[in-house]
Amino acid sequence: MLIRTRKYQLPTNTYIKLGMVNVLKEQWWVFLIYLAINAGALIWPSWWWFIGSTIALVLYLLFWLIQFAGLTQHEQGKMLFEKLSYEITSQQILVKISTKQGMPIKWDMLKKAEKKKDSFVLFVNKAQIIHWPFKLFKSEGEIKFIEAILKRKNLIK
Protein backbone atom coordinates (compact mmCIF):
# COMPACT_ATOMS: atom_id res chain seq x y z
CA MET A 1 0.00 0.00 0.00
CA LEU A 2 1.24 3.47 -0.89
CA ILE A 3 0.21 6.46 1.20
CA ARG A 4 0.64 9.94 -0.22
CA THR A 5 0.35 12.77 2.27
CA ARG A 6 -0.55 16.38 1.84
CA LYS A 7 2.24 18.95 1.95
CA TYR A 8 3.23 19.94 5.47
CA GLN A 9 5.70 22.40 6.96
CA LEU A 10 6.99 21.64 10.44
CA PRO A 11 6.65 24.77 12.62
CA THR A 12 9.93 25.69 14.28
CA ASN A 13 8.40 26.00 17.75
CA THR A 14 6.92 22.49 17.44
CA TYR A 15 10.34 21.18 16.39
CA ILE A 16 12.08 22.84 19.37
CA LYS A 17 9.46 21.50 21.79
CA LEU A 18 9.63 17.95 20.39
CA GLY A 19 13.44 18.01 20.45
CA MET A 20 13.66 19.27 24.03
CA VAL A 21 11.11 16.75 25.31
CA ASN A 22 13.00 13.95 23.56
CA VAL A 23 16.34 15.01 25.06
CA LEU A 24 14.82 15.24 28.53
CA LYS A 25 13.32 11.75 28.17
CA GLU A 26 16.57 10.24 26.86
CA GLN A 27 18.85 11.99 29.31
CA TRP A 28 16.79 11.81 32.50
CA TRP A 29 19.89 10.70 34.38
CA VAL A 30 21.22 14.29 34.26
CA PHE A 31 18.73 15.12 37.01
CA LEU A 32 20.23 12.32 39.13
CA ILE A 33 23.64 13.99 38.77
CA TYR A 34 22.02 17.27 39.81
CA LEU A 35 20.62 15.61 42.94
CA ALA A 36 23.96 13.90 43.68
CA ILE A 37 25.80 17.23 43.53
CA ASN A 38 23.19 18.76 45.84
CA ALA A 39 23.77 15.86 48.23
CA GLY A 40 27.27 17.27 48.69
CA ALA A 41 25.66 19.79 51.01
CA LEU A 42 25.06 16.95 53.46
CA ILE A 43 28.81 16.32 53.69
CA TRP A 44 29.98 19.91 53.60
CA PRO A 45 27.08 22.29 54.34
CA SER A 46 27.03 25.24 51.98
CA TRP A 47 24.57 26.97 49.66
CA TRP A 48 27.18 26.82 46.90
CA TRP A 49 26.30 23.20 46.18
CA PHE A 50 22.76 24.23 45.26
CA ILE A 51 23.82 27.36 43.42
CA GLY A 52 26.53 25.61 41.41
CA SER A 53 24.44 22.57 40.50
CA THR A 54 21.47 24.73 39.49
CA ILE A 55 23.68 26.89 37.29
CA ALA A 56 25.14 23.76 35.68
CA LEU A 57 21.67 22.30 35.07
CA VAL A 58 20.36 25.53 33.55
CA LEU A 59 23.44 25.79 31.31
CA TYR A 60 22.94 22.18 30.20
CA LEU A 61 19.29 22.82 29.30
CA LEU A 62 20.24 26.07 27.54
CA PHE A 63 22.85 24.17 25.53
CA TRP A 64 20.19 21.84 24.12
CA LEU A 65 17.71 24.66 23.59
CA ILE A 66 20.32 26.60 21.62
CA GLN A 67 21.11 23.48 19.56
CA PHE A 68 17.49 23.02 18.50
CA ALA A 69 16.75 26.73 18.04
CA GLY A 70 20.01 27.18 16.14
CA LEU A 71 19.18 24.42 13.68
CA THR A 72 16.03 26.28 12.70
CA GLN A 73 18.24 29.22 11.60
CA HIS A 74 21.11 27.23 10.09
CA GLU A 75 21.32 26.73 6.33
CA GLN A 76 21.80 22.95 6.61
CA GLY A 77 18.66 22.61 8.70
CA LYS A 78 16.40 24.58 6.35
CA MET A 79 15.23 21.41 4.58
CA LEU A 80 13.52 20.21 7.77
CA PHE A 81 11.28 23.29 7.72
CA GLU A 82 10.24 23.38 4.06
CA LYS A 83 6.84 22.27 2.83
CA LEU A 84 7.27 18.54 2.29
CA SER A 85 5.03 15.72 1.23
CA TYR A 86 5.63 12.05 1.95
CA GLU A 87 5.09 8.78 0.13
CA ILE A 88 5.00 5.99 2.67
CA THR A 89 5.30 2.28 1.94
CA SER A 90 6.25 -0.68 4.10
CA GLN A 91 9.80 -0.49 2.63
CA GLN A 92 10.60 3.21 2.96
CA ILE A 93 9.50 6.80 3.40
CA LEU A 94 10.04 9.06 0.41
CA VAL A 95 10.40 12.68 1.53
CA LYS A 96 9.43 14.88 -1.42
CA ILE A 97 10.29 18.54 -1.83
CA SER A 98 8.65 18.62 -5.26
CA THR A 99 7.36 16.06 -7.73
CA LYS A 100 10.89 15.61 -9.09
CA GLN A 101 12.99 16.02 -5.94
CA GLY A 102 12.90 13.59 -3.06
CA MET A 103 14.94 11.58 -0.61
CA PRO A 104 14.22 8.03 0.57
CA ILE A 105 14.47 7.11 4.22
CA LYS A 106 14.54 3.41 5.05
CA TRP A 107 12.61 2.36 8.12
CA ASP A 108 15.78 0.97 9.72
CA MET A 109 17.29 4.49 9.71
CA LEU A 110 14.75 5.55 12.33
CA LYS A 111 15.74 5.25 15.99
CA LYS A 112 12.21 5.34 17.43
CA ALA A 113 8.72 6.65 16.90
CA GLU A 114 5.94 7.93 19.12
CA LYS A 115 2.22 8.10 18.58
CA LYS A 116 0.79 11.19 20.21
CA LYS A 117 -2.92 11.99 20.50
CA ASP A 118 -2.89 13.92 17.20
CA SER A 119 0.33 12.95 15.39
CA PHE A 120 3.19 10.56 14.76
CA VAL A 121 6.72 11.68 15.65
CA LEU A 122 9.63 9.80 14.03
CA PHE A 123 13.19 10.28 15.30
CA VAL A 124 16.05 9.78 12.83
CA ASN A 125 18.47 11.11 15.46
CA LYS A 126 18.36 13.76 18.17
CA ALA A 127 18.26 16.59 15.63
CA GLN A 128 16.24 15.12 12.76
CA ILE A 129 12.59 14.74 13.58
CA ILE A 130 9.72 13.88 11.26
CA HIS A 131 6.34 15.09 12.52
CA TRP A 132 3.16 13.80 10.88
CA PRO A 133 -0.06 15.33 12.21
CA PHE A 134 -3.05 13.10 11.51
CA LYS A 135 -4.52 15.84 9.30
CA LEU A 136 -1.91 14.92 6.64
CA PHE A 137 -3.66 11.64 5.95
CA LYS A 138 -6.84 11.13 3.97
CA SER A 139 -8.43 8.44 6.12
CA GLU A 140 -8.32 6.65 9.44
CA GLY A 141 -7.18 3.53 7.55
CA GLU A 142 -3.95 5.23 6.51
CA ILE A 143 -3.22 6.16 10.13
CA LYS A 144 -3.81 2.56 11.21
CA PHE A 145 -1.58 1.29 8.37
CA ILE A 146 1.29 3.54 9.49
CA GLU A 147 0.80 2.51 13.11
CA ALA A 148 0.94 -1.15 12.02
CA ILE A 149 4.20 -0.54 10.12
CA LEU A 150 5.73 1.21 13.13
CA LYS A 151 4.75 -1.65 15.42
CA ARG A 152 6.03 -4.27 12.96
CA LYS A 153 9.38 -2.43 12.70
CA ASN A 154 9.54 -2.23 16.55
CA LEU A 155 9.70 1.55 16.47
CA ILE A 156 6.60 2.02 18.58
CA LYS A 157 5.28 -0.04 21.48
C-alpha positions as CSV (number, residue, x, y, z in Angstrom):
1,M,0.0,0.0,0.0
2,L,1.2,3.5,-0.9
3,I,0.2,6.5,1.2
4,R,0.6,9.9,-0.2
5,T,0.4,12.8,2.3
6,R,-0.5,16.4,1.8
7,K,2.2,19.0,1.9
8,Y,3.2,19.9,5.5
9,Q,5.7,22.4,7.0
10,L,7.0,21.6,10.4
11,P,6.6,24.8,12.6
12,T,9.9,25.7,14.3
13,N,8.4,26.0,17.7
14,T,6.9,22.5,17.4
15,Y,10.3,21.2,16.4
16,I,12.1,22.8,19.4
17,K,9.5,21.5,21.8
18,L,9.6,17.9,20.4
19,G,13.4,18.0,20.5
20,M,13.7,19.3,24.0
21,V,11.1,16.8,25.3
22,N,13.0,13.9,23.6
23,V,16.3,15.0,25.1
24,L,14.8,15.2,28.5
25,K,13.3,11.7,28.2
26,E,16.6,10.2,26.9
27,Q,18.9,12.0,29.3
28,W,16.8,11.8,32.5
29,W,19.9,10.7,34.4
30,V,21.2,14.3,34.3
31,F,18.7,15.1,37.0
32,L,20.2,12.3,39.1
33,I,23.6,14.0,38.8
34,Y,22.0,17.3,39.8
35,L,20.6,15.6,42.9
36,A,24.0,13.9,43.7
37,I,25.8,17.2,43.5
38,N,23.2,18.8,45.8
39,A,23.8,15.9,48.2
40,G,27.3,17.3,48.7
41,A,25.7,19.8,51.0
42,L,25.1,17.0,53.5
43,I,28.8,16.3,53.7
44,W,30.0,19.9,53.6
45,P,27.1,22.3,54.3
46,S,27.0,25.2,52.0
47,W,24.6,27.0,49.7
48,W,27.2,26.8,46.9
49,W,26.3,23.2,46.2
50,F,22.8,24.2,45.3
51,I,23.8,27.4,43.4
52,G,26.5,25.6,41.4
53,S,24.4,22.6,40.5
54,T,21.5,24.7,39.5
55,I,23.7,26.9,37.3
56,A,25.1,23.8,35.7
57,L,21.7,22.3,35.1
58,V,20.4,25.5,33.6
59,L,23.4,25.8,31.3
60,Y,22.9,22.2,30.2
61,L,19.3,22.8,29.3
62,L,20.2,26.1,27.5
63,F,22.8,24.2,25.5
64,W,20.2,21.8,24.1
65,L,17.7,24.7,23.6
66,I,20.3,26.6,21.6
67,Q,21.1,23.5,19.6
68,F,17.5,23.0,18.5
69,A,16.8,26.7,18.0
70,G,20.0,27.2,16.1
71,L,19.2,24.4,13.7
72,T,16.0,26.3,12.7
73,Q,18.2,29.2,11.6
74,H,21.1,27.2,10.1
75,E,21.3,26.7,6.3
76,Q,21.8,23.0,6.6
77,G,18.7,22.6,8.7
78,K,16.4,24.6,6.4
79,M,15.2,21.4,4.6
80,L,13.5,20.2,7.8
81,F,11.3,23.3,7.7
82,E,10.2,23.4,4.1
83,K,6.8,22.3,2.8
84,L,7.3,18.5,2.3
85,S,5.0,15.7,1.2
86,Y,5.6,12.1,2.0
87,E,5.1,8.8,0.1
88,I,5.0,6.0,2.7
89,T,5.3,2.3,1.9
90,S,6.3,-0.7,4.1
91,Q,9.8,-0.5,2.6
92,Q,10.6,3.2,3.0
93,I,9.5,6.8,3.4
94,L,10.0,9.1,0.4
95,V,10.4,12.7,1.5
96,K,9.4,14.9,-1.4
97,I,10.3,18.5,-1.8
98,S,8.7,18.6,-5.3
99,T,7.4,16.1,-7.7
100,K,10.9,15.6,-9.1
101,Q,13.0,16.0,-5.9
102,G,12.9,13.6,-3.1
103,M,14.9,11.6,-0.6
104,P,14.2,8.0,0.6
105,I,14.5,7.1,4.2
106,K,14.5,3.4,5.1
107,W,12.6,2.4,8.1
108,D,15.8,1.0,9.7
109,M,17.3,4.5,9.7
110,L,14.8,5.5,12.3
111,K,15.7,5.2,16.0
112,K,12.2,5.3,17.4
113,A,8.7,6.6,16.9
114,E,5.9,7.9,19.1
115,K,2.2,8.1,18.6
116,K,0.8,11.2,20.2
117,K,-2.9,12.0,20.5
118,D,-2.9,13.9,17.2
119,S,0.3,12.9,15.4
120,F,3.2,10.6,14.8
121,V,6.7,11.7,15.6
122,L,9.6,9.8,14.0
123,F,13.2,10.3,15.3
124,V,16.0,9.8,12.8
125,N,18.5,11.1,15.5
126,K,18.4,13.8,18.2
127,A,18.3,16.6,15.6
128,Q,16.2,15.1,12.8
129,I,12.6,14.7,13.6
130,I,9.7,13.9,11.3
131,H,6.3,15.1,12.5
132,W,3.2,13.8,10.9
133,P,-0.1,15.3,12.2
134,F,-3.0,13.1,11.5
135,K,-4.5,15.8,9.3
136,L,-1.9,14.9,6.6
137,F,-3.7,11.6,5.9
138,K,-6.8,11.1,4.0
139,S,-8.4,8.4,6.1
140,E,-8.3,6.6,9.4
141,G,-7.2,3.5,7.5
142,E,-4.0,5.2,6.5
143,I,-3.2,6.2,10.1
144,K,-3.8,2.6,11.2
145,F,-1.6,1.3,8.4
146,I,1.3,3.5,9.5
147,E,0.8,2.5,13.1
148,A,0.9,-1.2,12.0
149,I,4.2,-0.5,10.1
150,L,5.7,1.2,13.1
151,K,4.8,-1.7,15.4
152,R,6.0,-4.3,13.0
153,K,9.4,-2.4,12.7
154,N,9.5,-2.2,16.6
155,L,9.7,1.6,16.5
156,I,6.6,2.0,18.6
157,K,5.3,0.0,21.5
